[in-house]
Structures are given as structure tokens and as C-alpha cells.
Amino acid sequence: MAEDEARNYTSYTFGDTEFIVPSRYIELSARGTGAQGMVCAAYDTVTQQNVAIKKLSRPFQNVTHAKRAYREFKLMKLVNHKNIIGLLNAFTPQRTLEEFQDVYLVMELMDANLCQVIQMDLDHERMSYLLYQMLCGIKHLHSAGIIHRDLKPSNIVVKSDCTLKILDFGLARTAGTTFMMTPYVVTRYYRAPEVILGMGYKENVDIWSVGCIMGEMIRGGVLFPGTDHIDQWNKIIEQLGTPSQSFMQRLQPTVRNYVENRPRYQGYSFDRLFPDVLFPSDSSEHNRLKASQARDLLSKMLVVDPEHRISVDQALLHSYIYVWYDESEVNAVSIKPAPGPYDHSVDEREHTVEQWKELIYQEVVDYEGRNHVEQEQPR
């Protein structure tokens, strides 16, 4: 561990990754590495709380990475809701644009992601409360004009008191995936049919993902574990049945040709897909939640045709979820008004890596400056 006296930064090494952080952060320990970077747990001596510090992995190696880093940073500054991970600080150890290469984001520290929680035997209370919080977070993103499209258990984190937060902001609007694309290493198990098939989509694209996550909580395994787009689609229709002709007519010709030439499947009833034996016993608490309500919600979320799938607002009013309904959480009025709309032109903007780098550098410097001023203010 080397102390940089001039700027009061401390260097830590985890494997082949170096973390250079302001000395206010102590007791760093590696927590995991994801597609977008490495995360360490740390203690913030200024705010006296445990935090997670994420070092974005090589944000300037290409335009895609740079654009993603810029978008994530802008979105984290924009949204403010208790079911979406909050940005506490951002910094770079480099002092000039010429040297600039590392971006660190400081967030709240959570206990586990949903992958670990899914393996537990959840009662109806916990399951419906987790789903309620997911829906509140999604509704808040939608109010900012952000449709996620890539919700999955690894990007949802939970604390031991059962509070839940969504960790990332999904697919950029221009990250168009087409049905016949070559396989790439991501989890697409939770992506809605309209995303897999390269169709248009609306807000309830995120409801499909919630349905997949809920089904996994009940079944204890992934519902549609496709190895690629085509296998993914086959897994969906084998269980839920071939969709209607009106759905087929909305597909692009090449995709429609493939989909229509698949064997036709009847699909199974939800009673058969999710029999009573898979569910926790009926709740004895005042909520009286039971398997039939959970199954009814699933049957309304896991609908292949988005025209017939329920909306986020409808899901929040469903009897399995409504027991937790709190106006201030659902509409986030007491926390902060709905965020200003996200500037989607960012997703369409074409810049060189150097231009993105300059934009990100400016954002980080501005954020550091503003954060520093806030901390200097007497409380």
C-alpha cells in the first residue's frame, strides 16, 4: 500500500487490478468483478458508512465502453429512488485530461445480489415485497424515460433487511440486438421476446423480466435458459405456446419467416408450469398471500405478446403486490420528485473515444467539485 502524499490517495492491489482511492476510504476488500469493472467494499471515514467502490474496466478501450461509462454516470446522477442504487461519489486519481484513464463510482454497499436470494426458501411475504420494490424502482426509471430491457438477478441487490435496489440501467437504446446476431457472452434468459426478436418495445418489456425472476424464485431454476437467441425463443414457446398470428405480423420478414417455420406448440397451463407444490405455504400473516395469487400474477407477466402483458402500474395494483403499496414509494413523492427526463440523444450521439473521454472527465471533475463543496458545508 503506497501513500500519495501530494493528493492524499492510497493505492491497493487486488490480483492484477490496482485501486487508487482517496484516503477517506479505508479497509478495502475485493467484492467481485463484472463485465463493467471490479467492485470493492470499503469504509468511508467522512460519512462513516460502508460503501462499494466500482472501478470501471478500461472505459476508454473503445467507443462502446466509453459511451456506456458516460451513460451510466449521467443516469446515476439523474435518478434518486430508494430502489435504485445511489451514487455517493465519483472520482479519478488522475489530475489532467491527458493522464485521465480511470473512473471510480462510489455507491451504497449491499449484502447480496438476487442470485443468492433466489436459492433461499422465500415465504410469500418476502417474495411479494422484493417484487414490489423491483416494480417501484422500474416505475421510477420509466418516469425518467429509461426503459431497462435487461433486468436480471445479478443486477439486483438486496440487504439483509429485505430492501432491494436495481444496480444498473440496462441496454442503451442504440444497442439494438437482432434475432440472428452471433452469440455473445451475456445472460439473455430474462430478456423479453420483443427484445430477442428485434421488435419495437414499450415500458412493459421490463415486466417480462420481473416475471422471469419471480418464476425462478418459485421454481428454483432459470425458466428459459437459452444458449443463444434462437434457443431462447424455442424455450419460451415450448412452455408458453406459439404466439398468435397478430404477433407474427409485427415481426421483421426474416425473423417472421424463421418463427413461423418452427413447430407449433400449445404450451402448458400455469397450473402445470407452476404447481402448488413449488410455492411456499399460504401466508398466515395479515396479508394472507397464497399460491393462487402469485400464479395469477405470473400468468399476467409472462405473456409473449406485449400487447396482452400487464403494465408496471397494473402489476403494482395486483393483489399479490398491493399489500405493500405506499403512494410515496410508488410515485417517489416524499423522496424526490420524478427525475427530469433522460436525454436520449446521448445514446444516439457519435463521438470518438477521445471526445467521450473529455465528456466523462468533465462530468467527474464537476461531480468531485460539487461533492467537495457539499461536504464542506456545515451540517
C-alpha positions in Angstrom: 0.0 0.0 0.0 1.6 3.3 -1.1 0.5 6.7 0.1 0.4 9.5 -2.4 1.2 12.5 -0.1 0.6 15.2 -2.6 -3.0 14.2 -3.4 -3.8 12.1 -0.4 -4.7 9.0 -2.3 -4.0 5.4 -1.3 -3.2 2.5 -3.6 -4.4 -1.0 -3.2 -3.8 -4.0 -5.4 -6.2 -6.9 -5.9 -4.8 -9.5 -8.2 -3.8 -7.6 -11.3 -6.2 -4.6 -10.6 -4.9 -1.5 -8.9 -7.4 0.7 -6.9 -6.2 4.2 -6.2 -8.7 5.9 -3.9 -8.9 9.0 -1.8 -7.6 8.2 1.7 -11.0 8.8 3.2 -11.8 5.3 2.0 -10.2 2.6 4.2 -10.4 -1.2 4.7 -10.8 -2.0 1.0 -11.7 -5.6 0.2 -12.4 -7.1 -3.2 -16.1 -8.0 -3.7 -16.3 -9.2 -7.3 -15.6 -8.5 -10.9 -18.4 -7.9 -13.5 -18.5 -7.0 -17.2 -18.2 -3.4 -16.4 -15.5 -3.5 -13.8 -14.3 -4.5 -10.3 -16.1 -3.7 -7.1 -14.5 -3.3 -3.7 -16.2 -2.8 -0.3 -14.7 0.0 1.8 -15.4 2.2 4.8 -15.9 5.9 4.2 -14.4 7.8 7.1 -16.1 11.1 6.1 -19.7 9.8 6.0 -19.0 6.9 8.4 -20.7 4.3 6.3 -19.8 1.2 4.4 -19.7 1.7 0.6 -19.0 -0.1 -2.6 -16.4 1.4 -5.0 -16.6 0.3 -8.6 -13.7 0.9 -10.9 -15.0 0.9 -14.5 -13.0 -1.6 -16.6 -10.9 0.1 -19.3 -13.6 2.7 -20.1 -11.7 4.2 -23.0 -10.7 1.0 -24.8 -13.3 1.7 -27.5 -16.3 3.8 -28.3 -18.8 1.3 -26.9 -17.1 1.2 -23.5 -16.7 5.0 -23.3 -20.3 5.6 -24.3 -21.5 3.1 -21.7 -19.4 4.7 -19.0 -20.8 8.2 -19.8 -24.3 6.9 -19.9 -24.1 5.1 -16.6 -22.6 8.1 -14.9 -25.2 10.5 -16.3 -28.1 8.2 -15.3 -26.8 7.6 -11.8 -26.7 11.4 -11.2 -30.2 11.7 -12.6 -32.2 9.1 -10.7 -32.9 9.3 -7.0 -35.1 6.5 -5.6 -34.6 4.1 -2.7 -35.0 1.1 -5.0 -32.3 2.2 -7.4 -28.6 2.2 -6.3 -27.5 5.7 -5.4 -24.3 7.4 -6.5 -22.5 8.7 -3.4 -19.3 9.9 -5.0 -17.2 9.7 -8.2 -13.5 10.4 -8.7 -10.4 9.9 -10.7 -6.9 9.8 -9.3 -5.6 11.5 -12.5 -5.4 15.2 -12.4 -5.4 16.2 -16.1 -7.3 15.1 -19.1 -4.1 13.9 -20.7 -3.4 11.5 -17.9 -7.1 10.6 -17.3 -7.8 6.8 -17.7 -9.7 5.6 -14.5 -13.2 6.3 -13.4 -14.4 5.2 -9.9 -18.0 5.3 -8.8 -18.9 5.1 -5.1 -22.3 3.5 -4.2 -24.1 2.1 -1.3 -22.9 -1.3 -0.1 -25.4 -4.1 -0.3 -25.3 -7.6 1.2 -26.1 -9.9 -1.7 -27.4 -10.0 -5.2 -30.7 -11.7 -6.1 -28.9 -14.8 -7.5 -28.1 -15.7 -3.9 -31.6 -14.8 -2.6 -33.3 -17.0 -5.3 -31.6 -20.0 -3.8 -33.3 -19.4 -0.4 -36.7 -20.7 0.6 -38.7 -17.4 0.5 -42.1 -17.1 2.0 -44.8 -15.2 0.3 -44.2 -12.0 2.4 -40.6 -11.7 1.3 -41.2 -12.7 -2.3 -44.0 -10.2 -2.8 -42.1 -7.5 -1.0 -39.0 -8.0 -3.2 -41.2 -7.9 -6.3 -43.0 -4.7 -5.1 -39.6 -2.9 -4.7 -38.5 -4.1 -8.1 -41.7 -2.6 -9.6 -41.2 0.7 -7.7 -37.7 1.0 -9.0 -38.7 0.2 -12.6 -41.6 2.7 -12.4 -39.1 5.4 -11.3 -36.8 4.6 -14.2 -39.7 4.8 -16.6 -40.7 8.2 -15.2 -37.3 9.4 -16.3 -37.8 7.9 -19.8 -35.5 5.0 -19.1 -36.7 1.6 -20.2 -34.3 -1.0 -18.8 -34.8 -4.1 -21.1 -32.1 -6.1 -19.3 -33.1 -6.7 -15.7 -31.6 -9.9 -14.2 -30.9 -11.2 -10.8 -27.2 -10.4 -10.9 -28.0 -6.7 -11.4 -30.4 -6.5 -8.4 -29.0 -6.3 -4.9 -30.6 -6.9 -1.6 -29.8 -6.1 2.0 -30.4 -8.4 5.0 -33.5 -6.4 5.9 -35.0 -7.4 2.5 -34.6 -3.9 1.0 -33.8 -4.1 -2.7 -32.1 -1.9 -5.3 -31.6 -2.1 -9.0 -27.9 -1.8 -9.8 -27.6 -0.7 -13.4 -29.5 0.9 -16.2 -29.8 -1.8 -18.8 -29.3 -1.6 -22.6 -28.6 1.7 -24.3 -31.4 2.4 -26.8 -29.0 2.0 -29.7 -27.6 -1.3 -28.5 -30.0 -3.0 -30.9 -29.9 -6.8 -30.8 -31.2 -8.6 -33.8 -32.5 -12.1 -33.7 -29.9 -13.6 -36.0 -26.9 -12.0 -34.3 -23.9 -14.2 -33.4 -24.0 -15.4 -29.9 -22.3 -13.1 -27.3 -21.5 -13.7 -23.7 -24.3 -12.2 -21.8 -27.3 -13.5 -19.8 -30.3 -13.2 -22.1 -32.5 -15.5 -20.1 -34.6 -12.6 -18.7 -35.0 -10.6 -21.9 -38.4 -10.2 -23.3 -39.5 -11.8 -26.6 -39.7 -8.4 -28.3 -36.0 -7.7 -27.4 -34.9 -11.2 -28.5 -36.8 -10.9 -31.8 -35.6 -7.3 -32.5 -39.1 -5.8 -32.4 -40.3 -2.5 -31.1 -40.9 -2.3 -27.4 -42.6 -0.3 -24.7 -42.3 0.0 -20.9 -43.8 -3.4 -20.2 -40.8 -5.0 -21.7 -39.4 -4.8 -18.1 -42.4 -6.7 -16.8 -41.4 -9.8 -18.7 -38.0 -9.8 -16.8 -39.8 -9.4 -13.5 -41.9 -12.4 -14.4 -38.8 -14.5 -15.3 -37.2 -13.5 -11.9 -40.4 -14.3 -10.0 -40.8 -17.7 -11.8 -37.2 -18.5 -10.9 -37.8 -17.7 -7.2 -40.6 -20.2 -7.3 -39.1 -22.9 -9.4 -35.5 -22.5 -8.1 -34.0 -22.6 -11.6 -33.9 -20.4 -14.7 -37.2 -20.6 -16.7 -35.8 -20.1 -20.2 -32.1 -21.0 -20.2 -31.4 -20.4 -23.9 -27.8 -20.8 -25.3 -28.4 -18.2 -27.9 -31.3 -16.1 -29.3 -32.8 -18.9 -31.3 -32.6 -21.4 -28.4 -34.0 -18.8 -26.1 -37.1 -18.3 -28.3 -37.6 -22.1 -28.6 -37.5 -22.5 -24.8 -40.1 -19.7 -24.4 -42.6 -21.1 -26.9 -42.2 -24.7 -25.8 -43.5 -23.7 -22.3 -45.9 -20.8 -23.1 -47.0 -21.8 -26.6 -46.7 -20.3 -30.1 -48.0 -16.7 -30.2 -50.9 -15.5 -32.3 -50.9 -14.5 -35.9 -51.2 -10.9 -35.0 -47.9 -11.1 -33.1 -46.3 -12.8 -36.1 -47.4 -9.9 -38.4 -45.4 -7.4 -36.3 -42.1 -9.2 -36.9 -39.4 -8.3 -39.5 -39.7 -10.6 -42.6 -36.6 -12.7 -42.0 -37.4 -13.2 -38.3 -41.0 -13.9 -39.1 -40.0 -16.5 -41.6 -38.0 -18.3 -39.0 -40.5 -18.1 -36.3 -43.4 -19.2 -38.4 -41.5 -22.3 -39.6 -40.9 -23.5 -36.1 -43.1 -26.4 -34.9 -46.3 -25.1 -33.3 -46.5 -25.5 -29.5 -49.7 -25.5 -27.4 -47.8 -24.5 -24.3 -48.8 -25.5 -20.8 -51.3 -24.1 -18.3 -49.7 -22.1 -15.4 -51.2 -24.6 -13.0 -49.0 -27.2 -14.7 -45.9 -24.9 -15.1 -46.1 -23.7 -11.5 -47.9 -26.4 -9.4 -48.9 -25.7 -5.8 -46.1 -27.9 -4.5 -43.5 -25.4 -5.7 -44.9 -22.5 -3.7 -44.4 -21.6 -0.1 -47.3 -22.4 2.1 -50.1 -19.8 2.3 -49.2 -16.8 4.4 -50.7 -16.9 7.9 -49.9 -13.2 8.4 -52.5 -10.5 8.0 -51.7 -10.3 4.2 -52.9 -13.8 3.7 -50.9 -14.2 0.5 -51.3 -17.5 -1.3 -50.1 -19.5 -4.3 -53.1 -18.8 -6.4 -52.5 -15.1 -6.3 -48.8 -15.5 -7.1 -49.6 -17.8 -10.0 -52.2 -15.3 -11.3 -49.6 -12.5 -11.3 -47.1 -14.7 -13.1 -49.7 -15.6 -15.8 -50.2 -11.9 -16.5 -46.5 -11.0 -16.6 -45.2 -14.0 -18.6 -47.2 -13.2 -21.8 -45.2 -13.4 -25.0 -47.2 -10.7 -26.8 -46.6 -7.4 -25.1 -50.0 -6.1 -26.3 -51.5 -8.6 -23.8 -49.0 -8.3 -21.0 -49.8 -6.2 -17.9 -48.2 -2.8 -17.3 -46.0 -1.8 -14.3 -48.9 0.2 -12.9 -51.3 -2.8 -13.2 -48.7 -5.1 -11.6 -48.4 -2.7 -8.6 -52.2 -2.9 -8.1 -52.3 -6.7 -8.3 -53.5 -8.3 -5.0 -50.1 -10.2 -4.6 -48.2 -6.9 -4.6 -50.7 -4.3 -3.5 -50.4 -5.3 0.2 -47.2 -3.2 0.3 -48.5 -0.3 -1.8 -47.3 3.1 -0.5 -48.0 6.1 -2.6 -44.7 7.9 -1.6 -42.7 4.8 -2.7 -44.6 4.1 -5.8 -44.5 7.7 -7.0 -41.5 8.7 -5.0 -43.1 11.9 -4.0 -41.7 12.2 -0.4 -38.2 11.2 -1.6 -37.7 13.5 -4.6 -40.0 14.5 -7.5 -39.8 12.3 -10.6 -36.5 12.9 -12.2 -36.1 15.1 -15.3 -36.2 13.1 -18.5 -33.0 11.4 -19.6 -31.5 13.0 -22.7 -31.7 10.1 -25.1 -29.7 12.0 -27.6 -26.7 10.6 -25.6 -27.5 7.2 -26.9 -27.5 8.3 -30.5 -24.5 10.6 -30.2 -21.5 9.7 -32.3 -18.2 10.7 -30.7 -14.6 9.5 -30.9 -13.1 7.8 -27.9 -11.2 11.0 -27.2 -14.4 13.1 -27.2 -16.2 10.7 -24.9 -13.2 10.7 -22.6 -13.3 14.5 -22.4 -17.1 14.5 -21.7 -16.6 11.9 -18.9 -13.6 13.8 -17.5 -15.7 16.9 -17.3 -18.5 15.1 -15.5 -16.2 13.5 -13.0 -14.4 16.8 -12.2 -17.7 18.6 -11.9 -19.1 15.9 -9.6 -16.0 15.9 -7.4 -16.1 19.6 -7.1 -19.8 19.8 -6.2 -19.4 16.9 -3.8 -16.5 18.6 -2.1 -18.4 21.8 -1.6 -21.4 19.9 -0.2 -19.2 18.2 2.4 -17.6 21.5 3.4 -21.0 22.9 4.2 -21.8 22.9 7.9 -24.5 20.3 8.6 
